[in-house]
Amino acid sequence: MARPSPSSISVCLGSIVAAFAGGALLGQEPEPREPGPGATPHQIYQSKSSGGLRYTWTIPPGYDAATPLGLTVILHGTGLDYRWGHANHPPAKFRPMDVVVSVDGTSPGPNESRLFLGEPKDVERFHEFLDEMKERFGTDRAFLYGHSQGSFFALHYAGERPADLVGVCAHASGLWNWSKTGRATKDVAIAFLHGSADPVVPYGQSVAARDHLHGLGLPLLHLRRLQSYNHWPNAVRSDETLGWCEGMTCPDPARALALAEQLATAKPADEYQWTTVPAFAAAREILRRIETGKPRPFAVEPDARTKAAAKALAARIEAHAKEHVAALKKQLPAKKALVLDASSDWLGHLSALREDFRGVDVVEAFVAELGIDELALRHAKESGKLFEAWYGDDPRATCEAALEVLPRAFLVDAYPPELAEAIGGWRGKAKDWRLGKKELAALELAEAWARGKAEGVKAYQALWKRWD
């Protein structure tokens, strides 16, 4: 069956049930130990729940079991088990001030692996486990980080048991079509994290899932787009994304400000020698919460110092966004410039800016002025034929579909990451495929699209790397 386009909600709501989650397992078994006093902070231990689920766990510095802390639970992907979480999320990098638990999937999988299935028995078993962890560690709030299949389940669980959670980071997934996604989850901060070049679960699934939940009126939604990143876990970015969840729900304005400052800080290369733009959109939203008390007020009114610091950082983000908008306006001075042609080198810049600065006032005004979101929605509806051809088995049919579709669907940000490379090889096949003058002219536009995506990303990176 051909895969539908991201314009169809069915993509994010269940076309991919599970995907193999890459990453390491712990090289040696952690020390068995029951949670309790005397454990070494950030040392990985293992234990087993009363319900028989294995898990690894760490505590933060200063943990005394009497002071309530946050609990973050890691849910692994297909083909893995409880050891995956801490092997790929070192305690000093990932939620270092939380109790962090990595648990077995709730159902048996192949070759002694574990699975998180979206069945009532899995929800109930995980609920019992989560309650036990809260009691054993004395935590007062729970976050879930799920990757791949574990991410699908984390979102599913949030719909089934929203009162159990404060926030969810759903990495490299979407939504199962049977998951509850209504207003019951309005108090849960839901953040999607996804690499734009994910070859396993298409990036468009998270985009469509976010848009679907937004359409239902959920107020606490965020998407962290990782430019050109793949399907692998990333402790730095998942920590940032959960930081947004905490910043949008915590009762303390000073804590929220500290999280916004962390999110807006440019990070060095991570363990994969990969860098990306600071989480500007996430930081700006937390700062707006400090400024306005919306969508969720704090337990106490932010003091003058916190408000001033939040206002200053927000102004810096807006000023930086203005640099990007100014650069794009030179190429896109009016709506009529939003066409695919030989001068479309702005494409990659615009795609990245739209998500990375979503909610930043300057960018929102620019997007509204040019009608970019409305045009992108029309483009998404036009893109179906290209997606259907891509997931078929006829390269020439893919070429023909792309040449037809791209001129009127060039704003779609969720095309397969390999499409640009494929376009690069089509000119060499023009003779064998008997492409005529009309097709060759369309091929020039397809090549302009691929070039515009690549050159636009370079321009975007050159600007955001000036952020201090």
LUMPA-236788 format. One record per residue: x, y, z of N, C-alpha, C, O in turn; residue in one letter. Coordinates in steps of 0.1 Angstrom, whole numbers, plus 2048, in hexadecimal, padded with zeros to 3 digits. Layout:
<pts>
XYZXYZXYZXYZa...
</pts>
This chain:
<pts>
8087F480080080080080980C80081280D808m8068167F880E8227F780C82A80380182B809a81683180881683981380F84781081384D806r80584B8177FF85881480886481881286281Ep80486F81380D87B81680A88182480087D82As81488982981288F83680589883780189B842p7FF89B82C7F38A382C7E889B8327DE8A0836s7E988E8317DF8858377E28828457ED87E848s7D888484E7DB88185C7DD87385F7E386F869i7D986A8557DC85C8577EA8588587EE84E85Ds7F386185280185E85380685E86180C854866v8028688698078698777FE86188080285E88Bc7F385C87C7EA8558857EA8468837E183F886l7F684187E7F783387F7FC82B8737FC81F873g80183286980682A85E81382386181681985Cs81A82886B82682187182381E87F822827887i82281188281E80D89082B80D89982A8118A5v83680989384280889B84E80989184D805885a85980D89686580D88E87180989787180C8A3a87B8038918877FF89888E80C89D891815896f89180C8AA8978178B08A68158B28AA80C8BAa8AE81C8AA8BD81A8AB8C28208B88BC8278BFg8CE81B8BB8D58208C78DB8158CE8DA8098CBg8E38188D98EA80E8E08E38098EC8D980F8F0a8E77FD8F08E37F88FD8EF7F99078FA7FA902l8EC7F89148F77F991D9017EE91B8FD7E2919l90E7F191B9187E79189197DC92491D7D1921g9167E09309167D793B9097D99449037E4944q9067CF94B8FA7CF9538FC7D995F9067D8966e8F37E29618F47EB96C8F37E497A8EE7D997Ap8F87EA9848F77E49918E87E29958E17EC995e8E47D699A8D67D599F8D57DC9AC8DD7DB9B5p8CA7E49AD8C87EB9BA8BA7F09BA8B47F59B0r8B47EF9C68A67F49C88A78039CB8B08079D2e89D80B9C589E8199C889D81C9D78968159DEp8A58259DB8A58299E98B18319ED8B98359E4g8B38359F98BE83E9FD8CC8379FB8CD82B9FBp8D68409F88E383B9F78E88399E98F48369E7g8DF83A9DF8E48389D18EC8449CD8EB84F9D2a8F58419C48FE84C9BE8F78549B38F284E9AAt8F68619B48F08699AA8F686699C90286599Bp8ED8659928F18639848F78559818FC853976h8F884C98B8FC83F9888F08379848E6838989q8F282E97A8E88269748E681997C8F081197Di8DA8179828D780A9898CC8039818C5809978y8CA7F69858BE7EF97F8B67E998A8BB7E5994q8A97E79868A07E09908957DA9888957DB97Cs88B7D598F87F7D09898737D49918737D499Dk8687D898A85C7DC9908557D09968577C5993s84B7D399F8437C99A483B7C199A8377B699Cs8397C898E8327C298383B7BB9798367B696Fg8487BA97D8517B29758587BA96985F7B3961g8567C796885D7CF95E86B7D396386D7D996El8757D095B8837D495E8847E395B87E7E8952r88D7E99628907F796089E7FB9658A37F596Fy8A480595F8AF80B9648AB81996A8A181E966t8B381E9738AF82A97A8BB83297F8C582C982w8B983F97F8C38489858BC85398D8B185698Bt8C48589978BF86399F8C786F99D8D386E999i8C287B99F8CA88899D8D288B9AA8CF8869B5p8DC8949A98E38999B58D989F9BE8CF8A69BAp8DB89D9CB8D28A39D58C589B9D88BD89F9E0g8C48909D18B78889D38B78839E28C187D9E7y8AB8849E88AA87F9F689D8789F889A874A03d8958769EE88886E9EE87E8759F68728719F6a8818809FC877888A048738949FD8688999FFa87B89A9F48788A69EC8738A19DF87A89B9D7t8678A49DB8618A09CE8698A59C286D8B19C2p86C89C9B98738A09AD86B89B9A18608949A2l87089E99586A89998986E88B98687A88798Ag86688398086987697B86887696C85D879966l87287296587287095687486195387D85B958t86B85C94B86B84E94886E84D939867853931v87884593587C84392787683692287682B928i86F83791686982C90F8708299028708328F9l87681D90187E81A8F68768168EA8698158EAh87D8148DE8768108D28768018D087A7F98D9g8727FD8C48717EF8C087E7E88C08887ED8BCt87E7DB8C588A7D38C58947D68D089F7D18D0g8907DD8DA8997E18E58937DE8F28887D88F3l89A7E28FD8957E090B8997EB91489D7F690Fd8977E99218997F392B8A77FA92B8A880592Fy8B17F29268BE7F89278C180391D8CA80A91Er8B98049128BB80D9088BB81C90D8C2824908w8B281F9168AF82D91A8BC8339208BF83E91Bg8C282E92A8CD8349308DA8339288E383B929h8DA82891F8E68279168E683390C8F1837908a8DB8389098DA8438FF8D78509058D685A8FDn8D58519128D185E9188D985F9258D485C930h8E68629258EE8639318E886C93B8E3877938p8E98689488E286F9528E687E9548DE886958p8F38819518F788F9528F28989478F28A4948a8ED89293C8E889A9318D989A9308D38A492Bk8D388F9348C588E9328BD88F93F8BF886948f8B68999418AE89B94D8B689995A8B3891962r8C28A095B8CB89E9668C58A09748CB89B97Ep8BA8A89758B58AB9828A88A39858A18A698Fm8A589A97D89989197F89E8839838A987F980d89587B98989786D98989386897B88986B976v89C86097589A85B96889A84C9688A384596Dv88F84796288D83896188C83495388583B94Bv89282994F89082394288A81594389180D94As87F81393E8778079418757FE935875802929v8747F19378707E792D8637EB92785A7F092Dd8617E791A8547E891484A7DF91B84E7D5922g83E7E391B8337DC92382F7CE91D8287C7924t8347CB9118307BE90B83D7B79058467BE901s83D7AA9058497A38FF84A7A68F08407A68E9p8567A78EB8597A88DD86179D8D88647938DFg86579D8CB86E7928C687C7928CC88179D8CFp8827878CD8907858D189278B8DF89C7928E1n8897898E888A78E8F588A79D8F788D7A3901e8867A48EC8857B38ED8777B68F386F7AD8F6s8747C38F48677C78FA8607D18F18667D78E9r8537D28F384B7DB8EA8427E38F383D7DE8FEl83F7EF8EF8347F78F58287F78EB8297FE8E1f81E7EF8EE8137EE8E58087F68EA8067F98F6l7FF7FB8E17F48048E47E87FD8E87DD8008E3g7E97F38F17DD7EB8F57DA7EE9047E37F390Be7CE7EC9087CA7EF9167D37E99207D67EF92Ap7D77DC91D7E07D69277ED7DD9297F37DD934k7F27E291E7FF7EA91E7FE7F79268067FB92Ed7F27FE9247F080A92B7EF80793A7F480E942v7E77FD93E7E67FA94C7F37F59527F67F995Ee7FB7EE94B8077E99518117F59538187F695Dr8117FE94981A80A94B81581395681D81995Df80881495780281C96180681796F80A81F978h80680A97180A80497E81980798081D80998Be82180697682F80897783281797B83A819984f82B82097482D82E97782983298583083998Cl81E82D98981A82F99782482A9A18278309ABd82A81E99E8348189A78408219A78468239B2e84582699C85182E99B84F83B9A38588409AAm8438419A184084E9A984184C9B88478549BFk83C8409BC83C83D9CA84A83A9CF84E83E9DAe8518329C885E82D9CC8698399CC8728399D5r8678429C387184D9C286C85A9C88748649CAf85F85A9CC85A8669D38598729C985C87E9CDg8568709BD85587B9B38478809B283D87A9B6t84688D9AE8388939AE8338979A082989C99Ed83B89499583789798883F88D97E84A88A981r83888997383E88096A83E88495C83488A957a84988295584B88594784E87894085586F946f84A87693484D86B92C85686F920853879919l86186891D86886A91186785C90986C85290Ey86185D8FE8608518F68678528E886785D8E3g86D8478E48748488D786E83D8CE86D8318D2h86B8418C28658388B88598318BD84F8388C0s8588248BE84C81D8C38498228D183D8248D5q8538248D98518298E784A8378E784383A8F0g84D83E8DC84784C8DB83984B8D78318528DDs8358428CE8278408CB81F83C8D88148418DAf8258338E081F82F8EC81E83A8F681383C8FDf8288438F782884E90181C8578FE81585B908a81A85A8F280F8628EE80185B8F07F88618F5l80184F8ED7F58478F07F28478FF7E6848903h7FC8459077FA8449157F585291B7EC852924y7FA85D9157F686A9197E786C9177E087391Fa7E286690C7D48679097CB85E9137C0862916g7D18539177CA84A91F7CA84E92E7C084C935e7D68539327D88569407DE8649427E9865947r7D786E93D7DD87C93D7E088194B7EA88994Dp7D987D9557DB8819637E887C9697ED881973a7EE8729627FB86C96780787596481287396Ad80587E95A811884953810893954806899955l81C89995381E8A79518228AA94281D8B493Cv82B8A293D82F8A492F83489892883888E92Fg83489991B83988D91284289390883E89D901v84D88D90685588F8FA8548838F18598788F4c84E8858E584C87A8DC85687C8D08558848C8a8618738D186C8748C786A86A8BC86985E8BEh86A86F8B08698678A485D85E8A385E8518A2a8518648A484585C8A383A86389C83C86A892s82E8628A282286889E8178638A781A8618B3g80B8618A280085C8AB7FA8508A57F784F899l7F88468AD7F083B8A97E283F8A77DD8488ADw7DB83989D7CE83E8997C383A8A47B883F8A3n7C68328AD7BD82F8B87C08368C57B98358CFw7CA83F8C57CE8468D17C38518D47BF8588CAs7C08538E07B785E8E47BF86B8E37CB86C8E8k7BA8758DD7C18828DB7B888E8DD7BA8988D8t7AE88C8E67A58978E97A98A08F47B58A08F7g7A08A88F87A38B29027A78AD9107AC8B4918r7A68A09127AB89A91E7B989C9207BE89C92Ca7C189E9167CF8A09177D38AF9177DF8B2915t7CA8B89197CD8C69187D78CB9227DE8D5920k7D88C492D7E18C89377EF8C29367F88C593Ed7F18B992D7FE8B292A8068BA9208008BC915v8128BD92381A8C491981F8B990F8268AF913a81C8BA9028208B08F88298B68EE8268C08E7i8358B18EE8408B68E58448AB8DB8478A08E0a8448AE8CE84A8A48C48588A88C185B8B48C0f86089E8C086E8A08BC8718978B086F88B8B1l87689C8A58788948998828998908838A588Eh88B89188B89589488188E89687388688D86Fg8928A086C88B8A385F89089985588A89884As89B8918588A088784F89E8798548A6870851a89587785D89286A86288E860857884862851d89685685589384C84B88A84184F886838847p88784085C87F83586287083A86486783485Ev86E84486C86184A86E86185886786886086Dv85A85A85D85B86785685887385F84E873867p86087D85E85E88A86585088F86484B89586Ey84A88E85983C89385783288D861827893863g83588286682B87C87082A88587C81F887882q83588A88183489388D82E8A088A8268A5892s8318A587E82A8B287981B8B08798148B887Ev8178A58738088A38718028A087F7F68A4881a8098998888038968958028A389D7F88A58A3a80C8AB89C80C8B88A38008C189E7F88C68A6r7FE8C18917F48C988B7E68C388E7DC8CB891d7E58B688F7D88B08937D58B48A17C98B78A3h7DE8B38AA7DB8B68B87D88C58BA7D08C98C2l7DF8CD8B27DC8DC8B27CE8DE8AE7C78E78B4h7CA8D78A47BC8D989F7B28D58A97A68D98A9g7B58CC8B37AC8C88BE7AC8D28C97A58D18D3l7B58DC8C87B58E78D27BE8E48DE7BD8EC8E8g7C78DB8DD7D18D98E87DA8E48E97E18E88DFl7DC8EA8F57E48F78F67F38F58F87FA8FE8F6p7F78E98FC8058E790080C8DD8F580E8D18F8l80F8E38EA8148DB8DF8218E18DA8228ED8D9l82B8D98D68378DE8D183D8D38C783B8C78C9h8448D88BD84C8CF8B485A8D58B385C8E08AFl8638CC8B68718CF8B58778C88A88788BC8A8r8798D089E87E8CB89188D8CA8928948D4895r8938BE88F8A18BC88F8A68BC8808A48B2879l8AC8C787B8B08C886D8B98BD8698C48BB86Fq8B58B585F8BE8AB8598C28A08638CC898860s8BB89E86E8BE8948788B78878748AC88886Ey8BC87C8798B686F8758AD86A8808A6871887n8AC85D8828A385688B8A98538998A284F8A2h8B685689A8BD8528A78B985B8B28B48668B0w8BA8568BF8B785E8CA8C28698CC8CC8698C5p8BF8738D48C887E8D68C58848E48BB88B8E6n8CE8818ED8CB8848FB8CA8938FD8C2898905a8D289B8F68D28AA8F88C48AF8F38BF8B88FAv8C08AB8E78B38B18E28A78AC8E989D8B38EBr8A789F8EE89C89B8F589B8A19038908A4908s8A78A49098A78AC9158A18BA9138998BE91Bd8A58C090889F8CD9058908CD9048898D5909e88C8C38FC87D8C28F98758C090686A8C5908t87A8B790F8748B591C8758C292486C8C592Dl87F8CA9228818D79298758E09258708E792Eg8718DF9188658E79148598E291C8518EB921w8578D591D84C8D092484C8D59338418D9938c8578D59398588D99478558E894884E8ED950e85C8F093E85A8FE93F84C90393D84890E942g8448FB9358368FF93382D8FB93E8218FE93Dm8328F39478298ED95182D8F09608258EE969t83A8F396283F8F496F83890097783490A970c8378FF98483190A98B83A91698E835920993p84791598C85191F99085592798585C92197Cd85393498485793C97986793D97786C93D96Cp86E93C98287C93D98288293097B88B930973a87C92597E88091897787C919969884914960r87191E96586D91F95787792895087B925944a87B93395688593C94F89293594D898936943l89792D9578A49269568A391C94A8AC91A943a89791594989690C93E89691393089C90E927l88F91F92F88F92692389D92B91F8A192A913a8A592F9298B39339268BB9279218C3929918e8B991B9278C090F9228BC90C9148C590990Cq8AF90D9118AA90A9038B09148F98B39108EEl8B29208FD8B792A8F38C692B8F28CB9338EBa8CD9228F98DB9218F98E09188EE8DC90D8EDt8E991D8E68EF9158DB8F890A8E190090E8EAa8F68FE8DE8FD8F38E49098EE8DB9088F08CEk9148E98E091E8E48D891A8D78D290F8D28D4p9228D18C991F8C58C391C8BA8CD9238B98D7a9128B28CA90E8A78D391789B8D192189B8CAd91388F8D791B8838D691C87E8C89258768C5e9138828BF91387E8B191B8888A991A88889Cy9218928AF92789D8A891E8A589F9218A9894q9128A78A59078AE89D9038BA8A59028BA8B1w9018C589E8FC8D18A48EF8D689D8EC8D2892t8E78DD8A58DB8E389F8D78F08A58DD8F48AFt8CE8F68A08C99038A48C49038B38BD8F98B6v8C690D8BB8C090D8C88B090C8C78AB90F8BDp8AA9088D289C9058D28949138D488E9158DEa89591B8CA8909298CB8819298CE87C9308D6f8799218C686B9208C886791C8D685E9228DCa86D9128DB86A90D8E886D9178F38659198FCa87991E8F187C9288FB8739348FB86E938905a86F9388EF8669438ED8589408F38529498F9r8549348F28479318F884793190783D93690De85292C90D85392D91C85493B92084E93F92Ai85B94391985D95191D84F95991C84C961924l84795591283A95B91183195791C82995F921r83394B92182B94692D82F94F939826953941r83C95293A84095B94683A96994483696F94Ei83A96E93883497B93582597C93782098693Ce81E97293380F97293380896993C7FC96B93Ft80F95F94180895594980094B9417F8943947g80194B9347F994292B80393992480E93D920k7FE92D9217F09279237EE9229317E391E934p7F89229397F791D9477FD92795180A929950r7F692D95A7FC93696480692E96D80492296Fp80F93597381893097D81193098B80793698Df8179289948119289A28139359A980B9399B1a81D93C9A582094A9AA82395399F82794F994v8209609A182396A99683296B99583996D99Ee83796B98884596E98684997B98C84298598Ap85597B99385998899885F99198D86198D982d86299D9918669A79878739A39808759A5974a87C99D98888999998288798E97788D98E96Dr87F98497B87C97997187597E96587997B959t86C98796686598D95B86E99595286D994946k87799D9588809A595188A99C94988D99F93Da88F99194F89898894889198193D89797F932a88597D93F87D97793487A98092987C97C91Da87798D92C87599792188199991988199B90Dk88D99A92089999C91989D9919108A1993904a89B98591489F97990C8959789008999758F5l88897B90387E97A8F88829858ED8809828E1a8869918F188A99B8E88969978E089799A8D4a89F9908E68AB98B8DE8A79818D48AC9818C8r89E9788D789996E8CE8929748C28949718B7i88997E8C68829858BB88C98D8B288A98D8A6e8969938B88A099A8AF8A79908A68AA99489Ba8AB9858AB8B197B8A38A89768988AD97488Ch89C97489B89297089189197A88688F97787Ba89298788A89199288189C99187689A99586Bk8A898C87A8B398B8718AF9808668B298385Ae8A997586A8A596B86189A97085789B96E84Bh89097785D88597C85588B98684B88698783Fv89498F84F89A9998468A199283A89F99782Fa8A898883D8AF9808338A597A8298A797A81Da89B97482E89196E82588997881D885976812l88698482387E98E81C88699381087F998806k89399281089A99680489798D7F88979917ECk8949817FB8909777F18819757EF87D9717E4q87A9787FA86B9777FA8659847FE85F985809l86598E7F686099B7F985199B7F984B9A4800p84A9927F383C9927F28379847EF83F97B7ECa82A9827F08249757EE82796F7E08299637DEk8289787D682A9737C983796D7C783A9667BDk84196F7D084E9697CF84E95B7D48589547D2a8439567DA8429487DF83F93F7D38349397D3l84993D7CB8489347BF85592C7BE85F9317C3v8549217B88609197B686791D7A986191B79El8739227AA87A92579E8899247A188D91F7ABd8919297988A09277998A592F7A58B192D7A9a89E9397AA8A39417B589D93E7C389C9467CCs8989317C489192D7D089B9287DB89891E7E2s8A692E7DD8B092A7E78AC92C7F58B39297FEd8A09327F789B93580489392A80A89092A816w89191F80288891480688C90E81488490D81Dl89890A81589D90382189D90C82D89A908838g8A091982B8A092383589192583B88F925847h88892683287A92883687591C83D86E91E848l87791083887290483F87790384D86F900856s88490584F88A90485C88490F86688190C871a88491B86188092686987192586E86E928879l86991F86585B91E86985991687585191987Er86090B87785F90388386790788E86390889Ae87490B88B87D90E89687A91B89D87E91D8A8d87292489686E93189C85F93289D85A93D89Df85892789D84A92789E84692E8AB84B92B8B6r83D9388AA83893F8B684094B8B983D9538C2g84B94D8B285395A8B384C9658AB84996389Fv8499708B184097A8AB84597E89D83C97F894d85298189C85798688F85497C884850980879v85696F88785596587D84696387A84296186Ev83D96388482F96188282996C87982196A871e82E97987B82A98487382E98286482698585Ba83A97D86283F97B85583797084E834971842f83596585582D95A85081F95F84C81A95B841v81996685580B96B85280B97584680297483Ea81597D84581698783A81698182D810985823e81E97682C81F96F81F81596381D81595D812l80D96182780495682680A94882580593F81Eg81694682B81E93A82A81692E82F817924828i81092F83A80A9238407FE91E8377FC912835d7F69288327EB9248297F091D81C7EB914818e7FB92381780191D80A80691080D805906805l80D90E81881390181C8088F681D80A8EB81Aa7FD8FA8237F28F18247ED8EC8177EA8E0815l7EC8F580D7E88F28007F28E97F97EF8DF7F2r7FF8EC7FC8098E47F68098D57FC80B8CC7F4h8068D48098058C780F7FA8BF8087FC8B3806a7EF8C58057E48BE7FE7E88B97F07E38AF7EBk7F18C17EA7F58BE7DC8008B37DC8038AE7D1e8068B07E78128A77E78108987E78198917E6s8038947E88008867EA80587D7DF80B8737E1g8048827D280987A7C78188777C781C86C7C4k81F8817CC82E87F7CD8318747D883A86C7D6l82A8757E382D86B7EE82985D7E98308547ECf81E85C7E381984F7DE8238497D482683D7D5e8288517CB83284C7C283F8497C984683F7C5a8438517D285084E7D98508417E085A83A7E0w84583D7E68458317ED8408257E483D81A7E9y8408277D883E81D7CE84B8177CA8558187D1g84C8107BF8588097BB85D80D7AD8648057A6d8588197A885B81D79A86282B79B85B83579Cd86F82B79A87783879A87284279087284E793p86F83D78486A84777A85D84D77E85A85977Cr85484578484784A78884985479384285E794a85385279C85685C7A685B8697A08578747A4t86486879686987378F85D87B78985C88778Ac85487478284987B77B84088278583B88D783e83E87B79083588179B83C88E7A18358987A3a84988D7A38508987A98508A47A084E8AF7A4a8528A17938528AC7898458B37888448BF785l83A8AB78A82D8B17898298B87968238C3795e82D8B37A18288B77AE8308C37B482B8CC7BAv83E8C27B38468CC7BB8438DA7B78438E37C1l8408DE7AB83E8EC7A98328F27B08318FE7B2p8298E97B481D8EE7BC81C8E87CA8128EA7D1r8288E27CE8288DC7DC8368DD7E283B8D47E8a83D8E87DF84B8E97E384D8ED7F18588ED7F6f8428F27F88448F68068428EA8108448EC81Cl8408DE80B83F8D281484C8CF81A8568CE812v84D8CF82785A8CD82E85C8BE8318678BB837d8538B682E8548A883385689E827853892829a85B8A281C85E89981186988F81687189381Fy86A88381187587A81588388081488588780Ap88B87F81D89888581D8A18818118AA88980Dp89E87680B8A58717FF8A18777F28A78757E7e89687F7F28908847E689A88D7DF89C88C7D2l8A18967E68AA89F7DF8B68977D88B989B7CDa8BA88D7DE8C58857D88BF87E7CC8C687D7C1e8B38797CC8AD8737C18AC87C7B58AF8797AAa8A88897B88A68937AE8B48957A78B489779Bi8BE8957AF8CC8977A98D088C79F8D888F796g8C988179F8CD8767968C487578A8C686D781g8B987D7898AF87B77F8B48817718B087B767w8BC88B7728C08917658C888675D8C8886750r8D087E7648D887475D8CF8697578D486174Fg8C386875B8BA85E7568B086474C8A785C747k8B18707498A78777408A687073389B86F72Ea8B186C72D8B18667208AA8587218A1855718k8AE85072A8A884372C89984472E89183C72Ad89584E73688785073A87F85872F87385A730w88685D72588086471A87887071F86D87371Cr87F87872887988472D87988F72288489171Cl86E89571F86D89F7158708AD71A8758AE725g86E8B77128728C571586A8C972286F8D072Bk85D8C67228558CA72D85A8C373A85B8CA745k85D8B773A8638B07458708B574A8738B6756e8798B87408868BE7438858CC74A88D8CF753l87B8D37458798E074B8748DF75A8788E6763a86C8D575C8678D27698728CD7728728CF77Ea87B8C576C8878C077388F8CB7788958CA783l8918D67718988E17758928E77828998EC78Be8858E778387E8EC78F8808E379A8828E77A6l8808D67988838CC7A28918CE7A88938CD7B4a89A8D079F8A88D27A38A98DF7AB8B18E07B4e8A18E97A78A18F67AE89C8F47BC8A08FA7C6a8928EB7BE88C8E87CB8978E17D48998E57DFw89E8D77CE8A88D17D68B48DA7DA8B88DA7E5a8B88E37D18C28EC7D38BD8F77DE8C58FB7E6r8B18FB7DC8AB9057E68AA8FF7F48AC9077FDg8A78F37F58A78ED8038B58ED8098B78F1814k8BF8E98018CD8E88068D38F68098D98F8813a8D18FF7FF8D790C8018D091480C8D791C813e8C391280D8BC9198178C09158258C191D82Eg8C39088278C89038348D59098378D890D843v8DE90A82D8EB9118308EA91F8348F092383Ek8E192682E8DF9348318D993583F8DD93E847a8D092C8438CA92C8508D492985B8D5930865y8DD91F8588E791C8628F19278648F592A86Fq8F492E8598FE93985A8F894486390094B86Aa8EB9468638E595186B8E394C87A8E7954883l8DE94087C8DB93C88A8E893A8928E993B89Ew8F393788A90093589190694289791094289Ek90094D89290495A8988FD95D8A59019668ACr8F49548A98ED9568B68F79548C28FE94A8C2w8F795D8CB90195C8D68F895A8E38FE9598EEd
</pts>
